[in-house]
Amino acid sequence: MINEKDVVKNVDAATDKGARAAATAMPSLRRQRNSGAVWALVLAATMSLTALAPSASQARGAAGLGADVPLASLPPQARRTDQLIHSGGPFPYAKDGVVFGNREKRLPREPRGYYREYTVPTPGARDRGARRIICGGNVPTEPDACFYTEDHYSSFHRIVK
């Protein structure tokens, strides 16, 4: 991992050496020195950001997952929806149980058809609202994992029992 203090120290040292040499140099050499210092800073910044960035496989797996959330801490409507999922329904909305495409890529990547979405009713809402439970697995009543979103797919939390 790149240490920011070392980068700053190295850039400062290169700049000081260049400043002493440039004091007696021609103007064109001063421009080259300034250009070199700028490129050194750009390179250092790029290397620092690269070291902090997650790998492609890490980013692919959980781009939008927040902290795990216990089922007991979810709203009662979400707990009821979870019961319906595990018992196979009946569900209150026609779209419950349809395939969730994970187009936002915020859940771990799986083949199409792996995830299904279910509405968590929102008291007072005239439509389905924004809350959903998304479950993944081959058997809908025995999901491998379920995720809760209260903001219509902007963020997800893995449900733990």
KEKELUM-695495 format. One line per 8 residues: number of its first residue (from 1); for each residue x, y, z of N, C-alpha, C. Coordinates in Angstrom, 3 decimals, padded with zeros to 6 digits. Example, Ala and Ser with C-alpha at 12.3 -4.5 7.8 and 13.67 -1.06 7.14 Angstrom:
BEGIN
1) 013.190 -005.690 007.800 012.300 -004.500 007.800 013.200 -003.300 007.800 | 012.850 -002.250 007.080 013.670 -001.060 007.140 012.900 000.030 007.870
END
This chain:
BEGIN
1) 000.841 -001.175 000.000 000.000 000.000 000.000 000.889 001.243 000.000 | 000.473 002.254 -000.683 001.259 003.474 -000.815 000.982 004.375 000.376 | 002.044 004.848 000.994 001.924 005.745 002.132 001.931 007.172 001.616 | 000.898 007.940 001.939 000.753 009.303 001.439 001.925 010.188 001.868 | 002.436 009.994 003.090 003.556 010.810 003.575 004.800 010.587 002.724 | 005.058 009.309 002.333 006.212 009.016 001.480 006.065 009.682 000.119 | 004.850 009.657 -000.428 004.613 010.281 -001.733 004.889 011.769 -001.650 | 004.354 012.433 -000.612 004.556 013.871 -000.452 006.037 014.184 -000.261
9) 006.729 013.361 000.559 008.154 013.571 000.801 008.947 013.452 -000.499 | 008.657 012.417 -001.305 009.371 012.227 -002.569 009.097 013.351 -003.555 | 007.852 013.800 -003.626 007.515 014.906 -004.531 008.199 016.183 -004.065 | 008.195 016.423 -002.739 008.862 017.620 -002.199 010.359 017.585 -002.497 | 010.987 016.429 -002.327 012.424 016.311 -002.580 012.718 016.571 -004.055 | 011.904 016.020 -004.930 012.119 016.226 -006.368 011.913 017.688 -006.727 | 010.955 018.333 -006.115 010.681 019.739 -006.392 011.826 020.612 -005.896 | 012.364 020.321 -004.679 013.477 021.105 -004.137 014.707 020.992 -005.025
17) 015.053 019.782 -005.454 016.205 019.590 -006.333 016.005 020.344 -007.637 | 014.811 020.272 -008.170 014.508 020.954 -009.416 014.561 022.454 -009.260 | 014.118 022.970 -008.102 014.118 024.416 -007.872 015.549 024.945 -007.821 | 016.473 024.207 -007.171 017.865 024.653 -007.106 018.490 024.662 -008.494 | 018.227 023.627 -009.272 018.800 023.551 -010.618 018.177 024.598 -011.528 | 016.906 024.869 -011.334 016.206 025.795 -012.213 016.561 027.244 -011.940 | 017.118 027.527 -010.785 017.447 028.918 -010.457 018.436 029.495 -011.453 | 019.300 028.669 -012.011 020.297 029.157 -012.970 020.000 028.676 -014.381
25) 018.927 027.918 -014.560 018.624 027.351 -015.864 017.872 028.339 -016.740 | 017.741 027.973 -017.989 016.992 028.796 -018.928 015.502 028.625 -018.660 | 014.654 029.585 -019.110 013.207 029.500 -018.880 012.586 028.208 -019.409 | 013.046 027.694 -020.538 012.455 026.474 -021.082 012.679 025.286 -020.150 | 013.821 025.258 -019.467 014.070 024.185 -018.509 013.167 024.309 -017.297 | 012.866 025.539 -016.887 011.939 025.740 -015.770 010.555 025.181 -016.122 | 010.100 025.406 -017.345 008.796 024.877 -017.761 008.810 023.347 -017.729 | 009.906 022.750 -018.170 010.008 021.295 -018.136 009.972 020.783 -016.705
33) 010.637 021.483 -015.799 010.653 021.079 -014.401 009.243 021.140 -013.837 | 008.535 022.234 -014.112 007.167 022.370 -013.615 006.276 021.275 -014.191 | 006.459 020.997 -015.454 005.689 019.947 -016.097 005.985 018.597 -015.442 | 007.257 018.340 -015.150 007.637 017.086 -014.498 007.046 016.967 -013.106 | 007.026 018.067 -012.364 006.453 018.041 -011.013 004.952 017.775 -011.072 | 004.285 018.365 -012.052 002.847 018.136 -012.203 002.587 016.659 -012.505 | 003.365 016.108 -013.425 003.187 014.699 -013.757 003.497 013.805 -012.573 | 004.480 014.171 -011.761 004.801 013.393 -010.563 003.621 013.403 -009.592
41) 002.981 014.556 -009.450 001.811 014.650 -008.565 000.646 013.826 -009.111 | 000.414 013.919 -010.422 -000.667 013.142 -011.036 -000.420 011.647 -010.851 | 000.802 011.213 -011.078 001.146 009.801 -010.905 000.956 009.361 -009.455 | 001.418 010.177 -008.517 001.281 009.841 -007.097 -000.189 009.754 -006.706 | -000.995 010.693 -007.168 -002.424 010.679 -006.839 -003.102 009.449 -007.436 | -002.767 009.116 -008.662 -003.353 007.943 -009.317 -002.989 006.665 -008.570 | -001.738 006.553 -008.177 -001.301 005.352 -007.451 -001.999 005.264 -006.101 | -002.183 006.392 -005.433 -002.865 006.393 -004.138 -004.301 005.933 -004.290
49) -005.009 006.457 -005.302 -006.399 006.076 -005.508 -006.522 004.617 -005.915 | -005.604 004.138 -006.724 -005.637 002.743 -007.144 -005.455 001.811 -005.955 | -004.602 002.189 -005.027 -004.366 001.354 -003.851 -005.598 001.288 -002.958 | -006.396 002.355 -002.941 -007.576 002.396 -002.086 -008.805 001.785 -002.738 | -008.829 001.706 -004.064 -009.997 001.214 -004.783 -010.134 -000.299 -004.606 | -011.400 -000.792 -004.499 -011.586 -002.237 -004.414 -011.288 -002.890 -005.745 | -010.939 -004.162 -005.690 -010.684 -004.890 -006.925 -011.995 -005.038 -007.683 | -011.902 -005.386 -008.943 -013.099 -005.529 -009.769 -014.029 -006.600 -009.200
57) -013.463 -007.692 -008.692 -014.313 -008.756 -008.152 -015.011 -008.309 -006.875 | -014.339 -007.507 -006.044 -014.993 -007.001 -004.845 -016.114 -006.050 -005.224 | -015.874 -005.155 -006.155 -016.878 -004.184 -006.560 -018.071 -004.891 -007.197 | -017.820 -005.942 -007.962 -018.881 -006.668 -008.630 -019.803 -007.332 -007.627 | -019.238 -007.850 -006.531 -020.014 -008.664 -005.612 -020.989 -007.913 -004.737 | -020.656 -006.781 -004.245 -021.507 -006.136 -003.256 -021.498 -004.625 -003.377 | -021.723 -004.134 -004.550 -021.640 -002.697 -004.786 -022.656 -001.907 -003.987 | -023.820 -002.469 -003.711 -024.843 -001.698 -003.029 -025.316 -002.307 -001.734
65) -024.524 -003.181 -001.126 -024.950 -003.823 000.107 -024.528 -003.021 001.321 | -025.495 -002.734 002.167 -025.204 -002.102 003.442 -024.984 -003.185 004.489 | -025.035 -002.791 005.721 -024.847 -003.732 006.830 -025.991 -004.752 006.855 | -025.681 -005.948 007.349 -026.730 -006.948 007.550 -027.766 -006.398 008.517 | -029.013 -006.842 008.345 -030.091 -006.373 009.212 -030.851 -007.594 009.751 | -031.043 -007.661 011.070 -031.822 -008.778 011.626 -033.289 -008.685 011.200 | -033.882 -009.804 010.858 -035.290 -009.837 010.462 -036.163 -009.192 011.538 | -035.859 -009.443 012.794 -036.668 -008.904 013.898 -036.662 -007.372 013.957
73) -035.649 -006.746 013.365 -035.586 -005.280 013.416 -036.303 -004.609 012.243 | -036.768 -005.401 011.284 -037.490 -004.845 010.135 -038.918 -004.483 010.528 | -039.573 -003.616 009.751 -040.973 -003.267 010.043 -041.852 -004.518 010.014 | -042.981 -004.489 010.724 -043.859 -005.670 010.764 -044.321 -006.112 009.374 | -044.504 -005.172 008.455 -044.930 -005.526 007.100 -043.843 -006.354 006.395 | -042.573 -006.060 006.658 -041.467 -006.821 006.066 -041.406 -008.222 006.671 | -041.634 -008.326 007.972 -041.628 -009.648 008.607 -042.777 -010.502 008.065 | -043.930 -009.885 007.814 -045.083 -010.609 007.253 -044.773 -011.064 005.820
81) -044.145 -010.183 005.044 -043.767 -010.542 003.673 -042.794 -011.711 003.691 | -041.846 -011.713 004.623 -040.892 -012.823 004.748 -041.634 -014.129 005.040 | -042.636 -014.082 005.907 -043.432 -015.281 006.199 -044.139 -015.783 004.936 | -044.703 -014.842 004.167 -045.400 -015.217 002.937 -044.436 -015.853 001.927 | -043.234 -015.310 001.843 -042.229 -015.856 000.915 -041.948 -017.309 001.266 | -041.720 -017.580 002.531 -041.352 -018.935 002.960 -042.528 -019.908 002.916 | -043.752 -019.398 002.926 -044.912 -020.287 002.841 -045.472 -020.371 001.412 | -044.934 -019.569 000.501 -045.382 -019.624 -000.889 -046.585 -018.760 -001.205
89) -046.920 -017.816 -000.328 -048.031 -016.887 -000.589 -049.255 -017.262 000.211 | -050.381 -016.704 -000.145 -050.685 -015.822 -001.274 -050.161 -014.402 -001.026 | -049.745 -013.763 -002.112 -049.172 -012.431 -002.030 -050.212 -011.374 -002.386 | -050.109 -010.209 -001.772 -051.116 -009.169 -001.999 -050.999 -008.444 -003.349 | -049.868 -008.545 -004.013 -049.666 -007.820 -005.276 -049.358 -008.806 -006.398 | -049.884 -008.525 -007.580 -049.695 -009.411 -008.734 -048.224 -009.540 -009.125 | -047.446 -008.501 -008.888 -046.032 -008.534 -009.283 -045.134 -009.227 -008.267 | -045.662 -009.613 -007.133 -044.849 -010.317 -006.140 -044.418 -011.670 -006.691
97) -043.117 -011.950 -006.560 -042.564 -013.210 -007.030 -042.002 -013.149 -008.442 | -042.091 -011.978 -009.099 -041.526 -011.878 -010.452 -040.010 -011.818 -010.365 | -039.357 -012.143 -011.475 -037.899 -012.136 -011.530 -037.385 -010.713 -011.368 | -036.399 -010.563 -010.494 -035.712 -009.290 -010.294 -034.427 -009.342 -011.099 | -034.252 -008.391 -012.013 -033.135 -008.417 -012.945 -031.802 -007.940 -012.396 | -031.778 -007.307 -011.244 -030.536 -006.787 -010.653 -029.792 -005.880 -011.642 | -030.552 -005.067 -012.401 -029.942 -004.173 -013.397 -029.013 -003.150 -012.763 | -029.322 -002.777 -011.528 -028.490 -001.799 -010.824 -027.176 -002.417 -010.367
105) -027.094 -003.733 -010.392 -025.895 -004.499 -010.011 -025.460 -004.201 -008.576 | -026.446 -004.040 -007.701 -026.137 -003.768 -006.297 -026.141 -005.046 -005.452 | -026.646 -006.117 -006.021 -026.611 -007.415 -005.344 -025.522 -008.261 -005.997 | -025.060 -009.303 -005.309 -024.055 -010.178 -005.933 -024.563 -010.712 -007.274 | -023.671 -010.794 -008.234 -024.059 -011.255 -009.575 -024.459 -012.721 -009.550 | -025.591 -012.965 -010.153 -026.120 -014.324 -010.306 -026.802 -014.399 -011.659 | -027.050 -015.611 -012.168 -027.728 -015.729 -013.466 -029.150 -015.171 -013.401 | -029.637 -014.703 -014.545 -031.003 -014.175 -014.612 -031.982 -015.248 -014.128
113) -032.939 -014.824 -013.350 -033.926 -015.743 -012.803 -033.608 -016.173 -011.376 | -032.423 -015.868 -010.900 -032.016 -016.258 -009.543 -032.772 -015.442 -008.496 | -032.928 -014.141 -008.741 -033.574 -013.256 -007.763 -035.053 -013.046 -008.093 | -035.862 -012.970 -007.040 -037.285 -012.638 -007.165 -037.596 -011.501 -006.200 | -038.550 -010.658 -006.598 -038.876 -009.511 -005.746 -040.279 -009.627 -005.166 | -040.401 -009.079 -003.960 -041.664 -009.101 -003.234 -041.885 -007.722 -002.611 | -043.124 -007.259 -002.658 -043.474 -005.948 -002.124 -043.640 -006.013 -000.615 | -043.065 -005.019 000.055 -043.329 -004.827 001.482 -044.303 -003.653 001.550
121) -045.562 -003.911 001.925 -046.546 -002.826 001.933 -046.099 -001.647 002.807 | -046.410 -000.449 002.332 -046.093 000.776 003.058 -047.412 001.373 003.537 | -047.623 001.464 004.849 -048.883 002.022 005.346 -049.125 003.429 004.787 | -050.344 003.647 004.306 -050.719 004.956 003.790 -050.356 005.192 002.328 | -049.562 004.301 001.727 -049.171 004.481 000.318 -050.325 004.059 -000.586 | -050.529 004.804 -001.675 -051.595 004.468 -002.627 -051.141 003.436 -003.659 | -049.816 003.233 -003.743 -049.287 002.255 -004.692 -048.439 001.241 -003.919 | -047.604 000.512 -004.608 -046.777 -000.506 -003.955 -045.703 000.094 -003.063
129) -045.408 001.366 -003.197 -044.379 001.990 -002.370 -042.985 001.581 -002.823 | -041.991 001.913 -002.022 -040.591 001.705 -002.389 -039.951 000.500 -001.701 | -040.615 -000.068 -000.731 -039.990 -001.136 000.059 -040.172 -002.497 -000.615 | -039.073 -003.259 -000.654 -039.100 -004.583 -001.267 -038.200 -005.541 -000.493 | -038.515 -006.820 -000.632 -037.604 -007.884 -000.235 -037.255 -008.621 -001.521 | -035.956 -008.793 -001.759 -035.460 -009.527 -002.916 -034.815 -010.799 -002.379 | -035.277 -011.944 -002.882 -034.709 -013.216 -002.438 -034.068 -013.928 -003.614 | -032.971 -014.617 -003.320 -032.263 -015.362 -004.350 -032.174 -016.828 -004.005
137) -032.313 -017.645 -005.021 -032.204 -019.084 -004.833 -032.973 -019.814 -005.909 | -032.840 -021.122 -005.936 -033.512 -021.931 -006.949 -034.928 -022.316 -006.551 | -035.186 -022.391 -005.247 -036.523 -022.734 -004.755 -037.079 -021.488 -004.060 | -038.140 -020.873 -004.607 -038.640 -019.607 -004.045 -039.010 -019.658 -002.562 | -039.487 -020.801 -002.078 -039.870 -020.887 -000.664 -038.694 -021.211 000.251 | -037.532 -021.503 -000.347 -036.313 -021.785 000.423 -035.153 -020.966 -000.138 | -035.227 -019.638 -000.018 -034.182 -018.797 -000.619 -032.824 -018.981 000.059 | -031.776 -018.811 -000.760 -030.404 -018.841 -000.233 -030.133 -017.594 000.601
145) -030.658 -016.459 000.147 -030.465 -015.188 000.840 -031.581 -014.237 000.440 | -031.935 -013.352 001.363 -032.922 -012.311 001.081 -032.330 -010.960 001.463 | -032.755 -009.940 000.750 -032.251 -008.581 000.947 -033.429 -007.633 001.068 | -033.290 -006.629 001.936 -034.334 -005.635 002.149 -033.882 -004.298 001.581 | -034.791 -003.630 000.865 -034.545 -002.268 000.404 -035.749 -001.426 000.786 | -035.480 -000.264 001.335 -036.571 000.647 001.665 -036.581 001.849 000.739 | -035.652 001.864 -000.224 -035.529 003.018 -001.121 -035.559 002.599 -002.594 | -036.360 001.592 -002.901 -036.580 001.118 -004.273 -035.279 000.840 -005.018
153) -034.487 -000.058 -004.462 -033.279 -000.616 -005.080 -032.045 000.286 -005.021 | -032.102 001.410 -004.330 -030.885 002.239 -004.228 -029.881 001.609 -003.276 | -030.365 000.920 -002.246 -029.467 000.241 -001.313 -030.159 -001.036 -000.823 | -029.331 -001.983 -000.407 -029.843 -003.258 000.078 -029.138 -003.651 001.369 | -029.866 -004.416 002.201 -029.311 -004.980 003.427 -029.667 -006.460 003.447 | -028.664 -007.306 003.652 -028.915 -008.746 003.753 -029.701 -009.001 005.039 | -030.764 -009.771 004.913 -031.602 -010.107 006.080 -031.006 -011.335 006.759 | -030.755 -011.199 008.061 -030.270 -012.342 008.844 -031.330 -012.699 009.865
161) -031.489 -013.994 010.098 -032.545 -014.450 011.019 -032.048 -014.522 012.430
END
